[in-house]
Every structure is written in C-alpha cells, then in structure tokens.
Amino acid sequence: MPISTELTARLGIQHPVLLAPMDTIAGSRLVRAVSEAGGFGILGGGYGDRDRLAAETAKLKGFARPFGIGFITWSLAKRPELLDLALEARPHAVMLSFGDPAPFAPSIKAAGALLICQVQSEDMARQALDCGADILIAQGTEAGGHGASRTTIDIVPAVVDLAAGRVPVVAAGGIADGRGLAAMLMLGASGVLMGTRFYASVEADGADEAKRRICAARSGETVRGVVFDWSRKLMWPSPFTARSLSNDHLRRWTGREIELMQRADQIAAEYAEAKAAGNFDVAAVFAGESAGLIHDIPPAAEIVGRIIAEAAQSLQGRRNSLPSPLVGEGGADKVRAG
C-alpha cells in the first residue's frame, strides 16, 4: 500500500523512504536498489575521492528512476569541482550536510536538480531555506555517523514548525522500521531518511562483518564522540561528532582523547592497517541507535516493502482507534495511505 506525501510528490517517488548517503557504504548498487523499490536512493559522496565518485556516478548515468547524490559540505568546499562531476550524472537532487550550502546552491539549481539540506538546528534550517532548499532533513542525535545533540523527536517537529509548509521535512535518526516512519509522519514529517537499516542490506558496500555486528548489536551499544575521527586524523567542525558501535578501540581511547591526539601519527597508522584488514575491533562501524532494531540483512527492496507495510498498518490502526472527530487532525491529514 503506497503512502503518498508532499515528499513523494516533490521527488516523483512511490514511497517516502530515502537512503542516507553513507560515505562509501551507499554506492550505486544500493542507490539503484532503493530507487527501484520506489524509494529515493542517494549516493554517498564521501570525503572527496574523485576516482570513486566518477566510477559510481558513471553507473548511474541514464538511470531511469529518481536518485540523488550527497556530499559532506565542508569537505566538498575543499574540492568544489566534484559537484560538477556529480551533476554530470543528472541526479534528481543533491543533498548537502554539515556546512553552509550557499556556495553550492546556485550550481545545483542551475543544473535543474533539487537541493536537499540536512540540518540539526533551527538556525541551520533557516540558513538552508534562505539558500533555496527544496527539502529539509531534520536529523536527530540518534543517527549513525555524524550529527549533533538534538533528539529526533525534538528536532523534527521544531523544523516542521519552522518550515511552515514551505518545503517537505524529512526525519532522520533512530528510524529502522515502519513504526518509526508512522511516528515521524504523525510529527509532521513527510518521510524518513535511513542509513543504518540500509547498511545492513545485501546491496550495501560494507563489509559482511560490519553488517553482522549491526545485527548483533543491542540497544544502547552505540556511542557518539570523536575517537574514530581523531584516529583517522579527521577534524570535524563543531558541533558534529560521530555515532558508532562500541568496540575495543573506542573503549580504549574514550576519556584519553588528548593522549590520542599526541600520538596521532601512530594511532592513525594502526587504525588504517586495522581497517584495511577488516578488523572491526579497531575500525569503526558507524551505526545509529536503531541498530538494536535490526536483526537481518535482506535486500533493500524487501526493507522498503516492510517499512511501508508496517507504517500503513500503524497509520490505519491509529485511524480506526480514534474517535471520528479526531481522525484527520494534525499531521495525519497530509498523509494518504492507499
């Protein structure tokens, strides 16, 4: 049963489910799988690897379904020419996260692509709207990878209120099933963006061991901090830190970050060696708090189908349980199931 929202209309998709552009995990194979299932796949632009971006966008040229390409904004600012490379693939949208979108918005708009901006505060949302954002993603701290401190249930309605219907708002952070999608729709969001759930999918370009660890993780076994960034000699701007599964390396260096920085060259070499070897007792598995809800590694199309079926059932159950004068009030009147 399709769920139609302002987001699905804006993007020309069947289901209000977006793939987070996870660094090197969200490759062209996963993008295609999500978009072919009726969602919206977004390719991860990573930290500016031109060869990888060229290879992955080449696989998407001529792709008939709507898709997007996402960038870490502050990293893109160091290699702005990568935006031109991405736009050559004619994405339906470009997503910018973690930085000022203003320098890139004109080129994105001129290419006929929509501008999606991920934000973590009302000030960031205002900045994005001033730059002409077509879609806002309100990201809560529960999200895997990089984010800030506001919770999803706090930031989503705050950004929905600020947007005031001008653009669709998408919820991100801690969402892995149809209950999460239904809950975010009730908060006024037009859809969800998910990373961790799609990390644990057949088509994701992650290591099998990383996917297994996501499935084995229990609720509460992720941590937000700077250890993994500093272990890679990546200095992210404030207020962004990274959420990952806890492991031996994280436990060893949490509380000893100053010493880690003093030994940066040595730790970075050891970390790179462990990552290359697939040693996830040292290397990070960037995952969100929804990991405790994930127990299998199915194809992406199955994930999308499950989420929509569960959400439609939850929304219908809510309608059936409410007194008739209340049905259709609040965010529900903007959502059409079936």
N, C-alpha and C positions, 0 to 999 in steps of 0.2 A: 504494500500500500504506500504510494508516494506521499510525502509530506511537502506541501508547497508553501514557500515563504517569500518574502521580499528578496532574500538572498538567492534562492533558486531562480527567480525571475531575472535578477540582475546578472547572474553568471550564465544563465541558459543551461542549467543542470537539473537533474531529476530529484536529487536528494541533498539536503542541507548539511553535507558532511565534507569537510576539507581535510586534505592531507597536509600536515605541518612540513615545511621544507627543511627537514633534518639534515644538516651538513652533508655528509656523503651517504647517509642511510636512505634518503629519499631520492633514489636515482630514477632514470627514465622508465625502467621496468615497473616500479611501484607507481609512478605517476600515471602511466597508461592503465594499469590495473584498476586504480581508484576511479579514474575518469570513465573508463569503460563500464564500470559498475554503476554509473550515474552520479558519482560524487565529483569532487574537483581536486585533481592531483596537482601538487605544487613541488617542482623540482628544487632540491637544496643547492644553493649556490656556493655553500661552504665559505672558506676563507680566501677565495680568490685564486684557485688552481685553474688557470686558463685552459690547459690541456683537457682536464676532466670536464670542465664546463662545455668546451667545444664538442667533445665526444658525446656527452649526454644530450645536449641540445640538438645535435645532428640527428639523433634517434627520434626526436620529437617533431622535426620539420615535416609538415604535411599531415600531422596527426589530426584526425577529423573531430575529436572531442575537445571541449574546452579544457585548458590546463593553464597553470601559472608557473612562474619561476620566482624563487625567493632569495633575498640577499640579507646578510648582516650589514646594516647600513654603514656603520663606522669602518668596516673592513672594505666595503665597496668604495668608500671615499679614497682609499689608498690606490685603487685600480679602477677608476671610473669607466675605463674603456670596456670593462666586462659587461656593462649594461648594454652597450651597442651589440655585443656578441649575443647576449640573451634575446634582445629584441629582434634579431635576425630570424629567430625561430618562430616569430609571430605568436607569442603567448597571449592568451585572452586577458591575463592580468600579471602584474609584477607586485610581489609582496616585499615590503621593506620593514625591517625590525631593528630596534636598538640604535637609534640615532636620528638625526634631522633629515627628513625626506625631501626638504625643499630643493637641494641642488639637483635632484634626480626626477622630480615630479614633471617638469616640462617635457623632458625627453620621452618619458613613459606615455604621457598624454598625447604627444605629437605622433607617436607610433600607433595610436589607436587602442592602446591597452588600458585596462582599468588599473587604478592604484589602490592596493590593499596595504594598510598600515597597521602593524601590531603595536599596541600601546599598553602601558602598565599604570597609567595615572590619567586624571582629567586634563592636566596640563599637556601631556603628550597627545591626548586625543584632540585638544583644541589646535595644537600645532599641526596635526595631520589634516584636520578639516580645513585649516587655513591654506594648506598646500593643495587642496582639491581631492583629498582621499575619497574614493568611491565606496569603500568598505572599511570598517574598523574591526580589528580583532582585539578584544579585551582579554588580556592574559593574566591569569592568577598565578600566585606563587607555587601552586601545586604542580605546575607544568614541569616536565622534564627539560633538561638543557638549561639555557639561560633565561632568566626572568628576574622579577623584583619581589617585593614583600607583600603586596595586597592579595587577599584571598580571592578566589574566583567568584564566590557568592557575594563579595563586596564590590569588586571592580566591575562586574558585568552590568548590574543594574545602574551603577553610577555612570558608566559610559552610555548606556541606553538612554538614560535621562538627559545626558548632555547632548547626545546626537539628536534627540527630539524628532526622530523620524526622518531626518535629512538623508541618512545613509543606513544601510543594514549594519548591525553589530553582530559579530561572531564571538562565541565564548570559547576560551581555551584554558586548560589547566585542570588536570584530575578527572578527565572525562574519558571513559573507555567502553561505555555500553549505551543502550537505548534509554535507560533511566536517566543517565546524565544528559542526553540530548533533550528528553522531555522536560527535565528540570530547568535547563537553560532557556528553552522556549517559554516556559512559564515566567522566567525572569525578564522576558522581553527580547532575548537574543533571537536572531533569525537562523542560527545554525551553530555548528561547532567545528573547531579545528582540533585534530588529534594527531599526536606524534607517537607516544609510547605504544598505543594499541596497534598502530600500523608498523612500528618497529618489529613487533612480534608477529610478522606475517611472512608468507612464503616469498613474496617478491622483494622484500626489503633487502638492501645491500649491506646488511650487518652480518657479523659472524654468527654461526649457529650457536656457539657457546654464549654469546651475548643474549641472543633470543631466549635460550634456555634459562639463563639467570633471571631475565624479566619474568618468565613464567613461574619460576621457583620463589620469587620474592614475595614476602608477606607485607601486609600494610604496615607502614611505619619504617620500612627499611630503605628509605631514600633520604638523602641529606643535601641541603643547599649550602654552598660555600665556595672557597677559592682554591682549594688544594689542587684540583685537577688542572685548572687553568695555569696556576703558577708552576705546576710540574711540567707544563708544555711551554713555559715562558710566554704565555699569553696574558697580557694585562688588559682585562676588560674594563671599560669605563663604569663608573658608579652610575646607577645603583645596582648593576646587574651582576648576579652570581649564578653558579651552575648547580642544578639538581641532578644527582646521580644515585645509582645504587651504592650502598656502603660496601667497602671491601677492605682488604688488609692495608693497602696503601693509604686509603682515606683515614682509617683508624690510626695509622702510624703517625700521620702528619697533622691531624686536626689538633689545634692548640699549640702546634710548633711551626706555624707558618713563617715566622721571622727566620728561624733556622733554615727552613726550606728555601727561602729566598737567598740566604747567604751561601747555600750550596746549589744554587740554581743550575749551573752548568752540569754538575754531576748528576743531579736528580733528573734533569731533562734527558740526558743521555740514557740513563737507566729506564726512564719511562718510555722513551721511543723504542728501545730494544724490547721491552715487555709488550708494547702494543703490536709491534711487528710480529712477535711470536704468538700473539693471541692469548697472552697471559692476563686474564681479567681479574686476577688477584691484585694486580698493579694497575692495569689500564682501566679507564672509566667505561661504564655502561651508563650513558646519560638517559635517565628514565624518570618519569613523574610519579606522583603519589598514587596514580591509578594502577601501578604495577601489581598491587595486591588483588586487583580485579581480573587480571589476565592470567589464563591458565593453559592456553594452547597457541599454536602457530598455524592458523588457517590461511587460505588465500585471501587477498584483500577484498575480493568481491563478496566472499562469504561474510567478512567483517561488516561491510557496508549493509548487506542484506539483513544481518542480525540486528544491527543498530536501528535500522528503520522499522523493522517489525516490532521490536521491543518498545520503541518510542511510540509508535502508533497505538499499540496496545495500552501503554500507560496513559496516553492522552485520551483515548476512548474511555478507559476506566474512570478517569477523572471526570469526564463529562457526564458519564452515567451516574456517578455518585453525588453530583452536586444538585441542589435544588434548582429547578428550571430557571428562576430569575437570575441565577449567578452564572449559568452556562454562557460562555462567550465574553465574559468580562475579563479585564486585564489583558495580558499578553495573548491569551488563547484566541482572541478574535482575529489575530493577524496570522494564524496558522490554519492551513486547510489540509486535513488528512483525508486521502481518498480522492 
